[in-house]
Amino acid sequence: MPAGRPAADVLAELAAMTEGDADWRGGRTFSLVYNADDDELTGLHDEVGRRFLAENALNPFAFPSLGRMEHEVVDVAKALVHLEGGGGTMSSGGTESIFLAVHTAREWARERGIERPAIVTARSAHPAFAKACHYLDVEQRRVGLRDDLRADPAAMAAALDERVALLVASAPCYPFGVIDPVPEIASLAGERGLLCHVDACLGGWLLPFWEELGEPVPPWDFRVEGVTSLSADVHKYGYAFKGASVVLYRDAEMVRRQWFLFDDWPGGLYGSATTAGTRPAAPIAGAWATIRHLGADGFLAKARVVRDTTRRFQEGIAAIDGLSVTGAPDLSVLEIGSDTLDIGAVGDVMDECGWHLDRQQGGLHLMVSPYHARIVDEFLSDLARAAATDRTGSGAGGTYGAVPPS
């Protein structure tokens, strides 16, 4: 344990430590942080974070404001995805929302005598499904993609047997930004009496406004018969700060399967609807405040900026010899690939130019935020130079999260 130091010294040390971090404020990252380009919203976040820094959402009887805010965030989310009735909760992010959906499906299956159930996902589904299955002793059956990079319902059908409880669709998937054929997957689930989860962690707070802008959006939400649950991150295109997500169920009874209740100890009844016991209050309050501040018009305006900026990126990438957008993204999430260039070398040059691009197994990944409207031209100029650079890539592998220490 080091000796204590004045707060000013600690803050100075923090400033020095972060000098090498990705420059998300300058628009040089394309994931991890969704920069709304909104100084008033940033100020609101700062104030809400300070005000709710110490409160604990474990006990809504002690802090009823947090219970009310969570309920209101869930109600807004339900309206966005056309869920009438039903129920849901907030969580700390997409991974926890997915974890809760898989846990709920496992409990639903066990009630039907399936001790170790299975779920079926496309290989493009978020790794959180694999993580949830690992922790919950559920089998994940991963199937291939169609030529359009969307989940293949026929392959899913071939993977079904009496142990399968849940089918998964993405809206959109992270790697390619395409929406899986939700009606076909949900219909397959409905015909077999199974559950169907739509992972809209990326698209849930943007697709409703994308549709309102007149963009073509394939069916993906609770308007599709057979969809039984859905996850959507408020800290992505809902522009709240980390970590805020929602998981929703068509049948409110399904929410009860999320709950853990225990009273066989001296402390009294312990109840929790999510994996966490102590729950930070600031993300709940931050999500509520963001929604109240932006309102429908604010979200629509930011969706328009993201839509227009995405088009500029796509057009600029298409104009660079050797580069192309992989597939046909449905939203503002895309991969830059190449059939002729060393895409790793392109990534290396972009790294040297100060851009923070996620590297996938087949290309470089972008997720567009409103702030990126400011840097499109600079980015495309550097990308063109990177594509024209004759060199061999460093061999840096595709990564999405952390890796264990050696």
C-alpha positions as CSV (number, residue, x, y, z in Angstrom):
1,M,0.0,0.0,0.0
2,P,1.6,3.3,-1.0
3,A,1.6,6.4,1.2
4,G,-1.2,8.8,0.7
5,R,-0.8,11.8,-1.5
6,P,-2.7,15.1,-2.0
7,A,-5.6,14.9,-4.5
8,A,-3.9,17.4,-6.8
9,D,-0.9,15.1,-7.1
10,V,-3.1,12.1,-7.8
11,L,-5.0,14.0,-10.5
12,A,-1.7,15.0,-12.1
13,E,-0.5,11.4,-12.1
14,L,-3.8,10.3,-13.7
15,A,-3.4,12.9,-16.5
16,A,0.1,11.7,-17.2
17,M,-1.0,8.0,-17.3
18,T,-3.8,8.7,-19.8
19,E,-1.6,10.5,-22.3
20,G,-1.2,7.2,-24.3
21,D,-4.9,6.3,-24.3
22,A,-7.0,6.3,-27.4
23,D,-8.1,9.8,-28.4
24,W,-11.9,9.3,-28.4
25,R,-12.6,12.9,-27.7
26,G,-10.9,13.8,-31.0
27,G,-12.9,11.3,-32.9
28,R,-10.0,8.9,-33.5
29,T,-11.7,5.8,-32.1
30,F,-14.5,3.8,-33.8
31,S,-15.7,1.7,-30.9
32,L,-15.6,1.5,-27.1
33,V,-16.9,5.1,-26.8
34,Y,-19.9,6.7,-28.7
35,N,-19.1,10.4,-28.9
36,A,-22.4,12.3,-29.2
37,D,-20.6,15.6,-30.1
38,D,-22.8,17.4,-27.6
39,D,-21.2,19.6,-25.0
40,E,-24.5,20.2,-23.1
41,L,-25.0,16.4,-22.9
42,T,-21.5,16.0,-21.6
43,G,-22.1,18.5,-18.9
44,L,-25.3,16.8,-17.9
45,H,-23.4,13.5,-17.7
46,D,-20.7,15.1,-15.5
47,E,-23.3,16.5,-13.1
48,V,-25.4,13.3,-12.9
49,G,-22.3,11.2,-12.4
50,R,-21.2,13.4,-9.4
51,R,-24.7,13.4,-7.9
52,F,-25.2,9.7,-8.0
53,L,-21.7,8.6,-7.4
54,A,-22.3,6.9,-4.0
55,E,-25.9,5.6,-4.2
56,N,-26.5,1.9,-4.5
57,A,-29.3,0.5,-6.7
58,L,-29.3,-2.8,-4.9
59,N,-32.0,-1.6,-2.6
60,P,-34.7,0.5,-4.4
61,F,-36.5,0.9,-1.0
62,A,-33.6,3.0,0.2
63,F,-33.3,4.9,-3.1
64,P,-36.8,4.8,-4.7
65,S,-35.7,7.4,-7.3
66,L,-33.4,4.8,-8.9
67,G,-36.3,2.3,-9.1
68,R,-38.4,4.9,-10.8
69,M,-35.7,5.9,-13.2
70,E,-34.9,2.3,-14.2
71,H,-38.6,1.6,-14.7
72,E,-39.0,4.7,-17.0
73,V,-35.9,3.8,-19.0
74,V,-37.3,0.3,-19.6
75,D,-40.7,1.8,-20.6
76,V,-39.0,4.1,-23.2
77,A,-37.1,1.1,-24.5
78,K,-40.2,-1.0,-24.7
79,A,-42.0,1.7,-26.8
80,L,-39.0,2.0,-29.1
81,V,-39.0,-1.7,-30.0
82,H,-42.8,-2.0,-30.1
83,L,-43.3,-4.1,-27.0
84,E,-46.7,-3.8,-25.5
85,G,-46.9,-5.3,-22.0
86,G,-44.1,-7.6,-21.2
87,G,-41.3,-6.5,-18.9
88,G,-37.5,-6.1,-18.5
89,T,-34.7,-4.6,-16.5
90,M,-31.6,-2.5,-16.9
91,S,-28.2,-4.1,-16.8
92,S,-24.6,-3.0,-16.9
93,G,-24.1,-3.5,-20.6
94,G,-24.7,-5.8,-23.5
95,T,-22.7,-8.7,-22.1
96,E,-24.8,-8.8,-19.0
97,S,-28.1,-8.4,-20.9
98,I,-27.1,-11.3,-23.1
99,F,-26.0,-13.3,-20.0
100,L,-29.4,-12.6,-18.4
101,A,-31.3,-13.7,-21.5
102,V,-29.3,-17.0,-21.7
103,H,-29.8,-17.5,-18.0
104,T,-33.5,-17.0,-18.3
105,A,-33.7,-19.4,-21.3
106,R,-31.8,-22.0,-19.2
107,E,-34.2,-21.7,-16.3
108,W,-37.1,-21.9,-18.8
109,A,-35.6,-25.1,-20.3
110,R,-34.9,-26.7,-16.9
111,E,-38.5,-26.3,-16.0
112,R,-39.2,-28.4,-19.0
113,G,-36.8,-31.1,-17.9
114,I,-33.8,-30.1,-20.0
115,E,-31.0,-30.2,-17.5
116,R,-28.2,-28.9,-19.9
117,P,-30.0,-26.9,-22.7
118,A,-28.5,-25.6,-25.9
119,I,-28.7,-22.4,-27.8
120,V,-28.2,-21.9,-31.5
121,T,-26.4,-18.8,-32.8
122,A,-24.6,-17.7,-36.0
123,R,-20.8,-17.6,-35.9
124,S,-21.2,-13.8,-36.2
125,A,-23.1,-13.6,-32.9
126,H,-21.4,-11.6,-30.1
127,P,-18.9,-13.5,-28.0
128,A,-21.0,-12.7,-25.0
129,F,-23.2,-15.6,-25.9
130,A,-20.2,-17.9,-25.8
131,K,-19.2,-16.4,-22.5
132,A,-22.7,-16.8,-21.0
133,C,-22.8,-20.4,-22.1
134,H,-19.4,-21.0,-20.5
135,Y,-20.5,-19.6,-17.2
136,L,-24.0,-21.1,-17.2
137,D,-23.2,-24.6,-18.4
138,V,-25.2,-24.2,-21.6
139,E,-24.2,-25.6,-24.9
140,Q,-23.7,-23.1,-27.8
141,R,-24.2,-24.4,-31.3
142,R,-22.7,-22.0,-33.8
143,V,-23.7,-22.2,-37.4
144,G,-22.4,-20.6,-40.6
145,L,-23.6,-17.6,-42.5
146,R,-25.3,-17.1,-45.8
147,D,-23.4,-15.5,-48.7
148,D,-24.8,-12.1,-47.5
149,L,-23.0,-12.6,-44.1
150,R,-26.4,-13.0,-42.3
151,A,-27.3,-15.9,-40.1
152,D,-28.5,-18.9,-42.0
153,P,-32.0,-20.1,-40.8
154,A,-31.6,-23.4,-42.7
155,A,-28.4,-24.2,-40.8
156,M,-30.1,-23.3,-37.6
157,A,-32.9,-25.6,-38.4
158,A,-30.4,-28.4,-39.0
159,A,-28.9,-27.8,-35.5
160,L,-32.1,-28.2,-33.6
161,D,-33.0,-31.1,-31.3
162,E,-34.9,-31.7,-28.1
163,R,-32.2,-29.9,-26.0
164,V,-32.4,-26.5,-27.9
165,A,-34.1,-23.8,-25.9
166,L,-33.1,-20.5,-27.6
167,L,-32.4,-19.2,-31.1
168,V,-30.4,-16.0,-31.5
169,A,-30.5,-13.2,-34.2
170,S,-28.4,-10.1,-34.3
171,A,-29.7,-6.6,-35.2
172,P,-27.1,-5.9,-36.4
173,C,-24.1,-8.2,-35.9
174,Y,-21.0,-6.5,-34.7
175,P,-18.5,-7.7,-37.4
176,F,-20.4,-6.7,-40.5
177,G,-23.3,-4.4,-39.4
178,V,-25.9,-6.6,-41.1
179,I,-29.3,-7.6,-39.6
180,D,-30.0,-11.3,-39.5
181,P,-33.3,-12.6,-41.0
182,V,-35.2,-12.2,-37.8
183,P,-38.7,-13.2,-39.1
184,E,-37.3,-16.5,-40.4
185,I,-35.4,-17.3,-37.2
186,A,-38.3,-16.2,-35.0
187,S,-40.7,-18.3,-37.1
188,L,-38.5,-21.3,-36.8
189,A,-38.4,-20.8,-33.0
190,G,-42.1,-20.3,-32.8
191,E,-42.9,-23.4,-34.8
192,R,-40.8,-25.5,-32.4
193,G,-42.1,-23.8,-29.3
194,L,-38.7,-22.3,-28.5
195,L,-37.4,-18.9,-27.4
196,C,-35.9,-16.3,-29.8
197,H,-33.6,-13.6,-28.6
198,V,-32.7,-10.6,-30.7
199,D,-29.3,-9.1,-29.8
200,A,-30.0,-5.4,-30.7
201,C,-27.3,-4.2,-28.3
202,L,-25.9,-2.2,-31.2
203,G,-29.0,-1.2,-33.1
204,G,-31.7,-1.0,-30.5
205,W,-31.5,2.7,-29.8
206,L,-30.7,3.7,-33.4
207,L,-32.8,1.5,-35.7
208,P,-36.1,3.0,-34.7
209,F,-34.8,6.5,-35.8
210,W,-33.0,5.0,-38.8
211,E,-36.5,3.8,-39.9
212,E,-38.0,7.1,-39.2
213,L,-35.4,8.7,-41.5
214,G,-36.8,6.6,-44.3
215,E,-33.9,4.1,-44.4
216,P,-34.7,0.5,-45.3
217,V,-34.8,-1.5,-42.1
218,P,-35.7,-5.2,-42.2
219,P,-38.1,-6.5,-39.5
220,W,-36.1,-6.9,-36.3
221,D,-38.1,-6.1,-33.1
222,F,-41.2,-7.2,-31.2
223,R,-43.3,-6.5,-34.2
224,V,-42.0,-9.9,-35.4
225,E,-44.1,-12.7,-34.1
226,G,-41.9,-15.2,-32.3
227,V,-39.4,-12.8,-30.9
228,T,-39.5,-13.5,-27.1
229,S,-36.6,-11.3,-25.8
230,L,-34.4,-8.5,-26.9
231,S,-31.3,-6.6,-25.6
232,A,-30.4,-3.0,-26.4
233,D,-27.5,-0.9,-25.0
234,V,-28.3,2.6,-23.9
235,H,-24.6,3.4,-23.7
236,K,-24.2,2.8,-27.4
237,Y,-26.5,4.8,-29.7
238,G,-28.6,5.8,-26.6
239,Y,-25.6,8.1,-25.9
240,A,-25.6,7.4,-22.1
241,F,-22.4,6.8,-20.3
242,K,-21.1,3.3,-19.4
243,G,-22.7,0.9,-18.4
244,A,-26.3,0.9,-19.2
245,S,-28.3,-1.6,-21.2
246,V,-31.8,-3.1,-21.2
247,V,-33.0,-6.7,-21.6
248,L,-36.7,-7.0,-22.5
249,Y,-39.2,-9.9,-22.6
250,R,-42.5,-10.2,-24.5
251,D,-43.9,-12.2,-21.5
252,A,-43.5,-10.4,-18.2
253,E,-43.3,-13.8,-16.4
254,M,-39.9,-14.4,-18.1
255,V,-38.5,-11.6,-16.0
256,R,-39.1,-13.6,-12.9
257,R,-36.7,-16.2,-14.1
258,Q,-33.9,-13.6,-14.0
259,W,-34.4,-13.1,-10.3
260,F,-32.2,-14.7,-7.6
261,L,-33.8,-14.8,-4.2
262,F,-32.2,-16.2,-1.0
263,D,-33.2,-15.9,2.7
264,D,-31.4,-18.8,4.4
265,W,-28.9,-16.6,6.2
266,P,-29.2,-14.2,9.2
267,G,-29.3,-11.1,7.0
268,G,-32.8,-11.4,5.7
269,L,-34.1,-11.8,2.1
270,Y,-31.5,-11.1,-0.6
271,G,-33.1,-10.4,-4.0
272,S,-31.5,-9.3,-7.2
273,A,-32.8,-9.3,-10.8
274,T,-29.3,-9.0,-12.3
275,T,-26.0,-10.6,-11.8
276,A,-24.7,-7.7,-9.7
277,G,-25.6,-7.2,-6.1
278,T,-24.4,-3.7,-5.5
279,R,-25.4,-1.8,-8.7
280,P,-23.8,1.6,-9.5
281,A,-26.5,4.2,-9.5
282,A,-24.9,6.7,-11.9
283,P,-25.4,4.7,-15.1
284,I,-29.1,4.3,-14.3
285,A,-29.5,8.0,-13.6
286,G,-27.3,8.8,-16.6
287,A,-29.4,6.8,-19.0
288,W,-32.6,8.4,-17.6
289,A,-31.2,11.9,-17.8
290,T,-29.9,11.3,-21.4
291,I,-33.3,10.2,-22.6
292,R,-35.0,13.1,-20.9
293,H,-32.5,15.6,-22.3
294,L,-32.4,14.4,-25.9
295,G,-36.0,13.3,-26.4
296,A,-37.3,11.9,-29.7
297,D,-36.2,14.9,-31.7
298,G,-32.7,14.8,-30.3
299,F,-32.2,11.1,-31.0
300,L,-33.6,11.6,-34.5
301,A,-31.2,14.5,-35.2
302,K,-28.2,12.4,-34.1
303,A,-29.4,9.5,-36.2
304,R,-29.4,11.8,-39.2
305,V,-25.9,12.9,-38.5
306,V,-24.8,9.3,-38.1
307,R,-26.6,8.2,-41.3
308,D,-25.1,11.0,-43.4
309,T,-21.6,10.5,-42.0
310,T,-21.8,6.8,-42.6
311,R,-22.6,7.5,-46.3
312,R,-19.6,9.8,-46.5
313,F,-17.3,7.0,-45.1
314,Q,-18.8,4.4,-47.4
315,E,-18.4,6.6,-50.5
316,G,-14.9,7.6,-49.6
317,I,-13.8,4.0,-48.9
318,A,-15.3,2.8,-52.2
319,A,-13.2,5.5,-54.1
320,I,-9.9,4.2,-52.7
321,D,-8.2,1.6,-55.0
322,G,-8.0,-1.8,-53.3
323,L,-10.4,-1.1,-50.5
324,S,-14.1,-1.9,-50.1
325,V,-16.8,-2.2,-47.5
326,T,-17.5,-5.9,-46.7
327,G,-21.0,-6.9,-47.6
328,A,-24.0,-4.5,-47.4
329,P,-24.3,-3.1,-43.9
330,D,-27.8,-2.1,-42.7
331,L,-26.6,0.5,-40.2
332,S,-23.5,2.5,-39.2
333,V,-21.3,-0.4,-38.5
334,L,-19.0,-1.7,-41.1
335,E,-15.8,-3.6,-42.0
336,I,-13.1,-2.3,-44.4
337,G,-11.6,-5.2,-46.4
338,S,-9.5,-5.8,-49.4
339,D,-8.9,-8.6,-52.0
340,T,-5.6,-7.1,-53.2
341,L,-4.0,-5.2,-50.3
342,D,-2.4,-6.3,-47.1
343,I,-5.1,-5.0,-44.8
344,G,-2.9,-5.4,-41.8
345,A,-0.4,-3.0,-43.3
346,V,-3.2,-0.5,-44.0
347,G,-4.1,-0.9,-40.3
348,D,-0.5,-0.3,-39.3
349,V,-0.3,3.0,-41.2
350,M,-3.6,4.1,-39.7
351,D,-2.2,3.3,-36.2
352,E,0.8,5.5,-36.9
353,C,-1.5,8.3,-38.0
354,G,-3.2,8.1,-34.6
355,W,-6.4,6.3,-35.5
356,H,-7.7,3.5,-33.3
357,L,-9.3,0.9,-35.6
358,D,-10.4,-2.5,-34.3
359,R,-8.8,-5.3,-36.3
360,Q,-11.0,-8.1,-37.3
361,Q,-10.0,-11.4,-38.8
362,G,-10.8,-10.1,-42.3
363,G,-10.5,-6.3,-42.1
364,L,-10.7,-3.1,-40.1
365,H,-13.8,-2.2,-38.2
366,L,-15.7,1.1,-37.9
367,M,-18.7,2.2,-35.8
368,V,-19.8,5.7,-36.7
369,S,-20.7,8.3,-34.0
370,P,-22.0,11.8,-34.4
371,Y,-18.5,13.3,-33.7
372,H,-17.1,11.5,-36.7
373,A,-18.8,14.0,-39.0
374,R,-15.9,16.3,-38.1
375,I,-13.1,14.0,-39.1
376,V,-14.3,12.1,-42.2
377,D,-12.1,13.9,-44.7
378,E,-9.0,13.6,-42.6
379,F,-9.6,9.9,-42.0
380,L,-10.2,9.2,-45.7
381,S,-7.1,11.1,-46.6
382,D,-5.0,9.0,-44.3
383,L,-6.7,5.8,-45.4
384,A,-5.9,6.6,-49.0
385,R,-2.3,7.1,-48.1
386,A,-2.3,3.9,-46.1
387,A,-3.7,2.0,-49.0
388,A,-1.0,3.3,-51.3
389,T,1.8,2.4,-48.9
390,D,3.8,-0.6,-50.1
391,R,4.7,-2.6,-47.0
392,T,4.0,-5.8,-45.2
393,G,1.8,-5.8,-42.2
394,S,3.1,-6.2,-38.7
395,G,1.0,-9.3,-38.1
396,A,-1.1,-7.7,-35.4
397,G,-4.1,-10.1,-34.8
398,G,-7.7,-9.2,-34.7
399,T,-8.8,-8.3,-31.2
400,Y,-12.0,-7.1,-29.6
401,G,-11.3,-7.2,-25.8
402,A,-8.5,-7.8,-23.4
403,V,-6.0,-10.7,-23.4
404,P,-4.6,-12.5,-20.3
405,P,-1.1,-11.5,-19.2
406,S,1.7,-13.7,-20.3
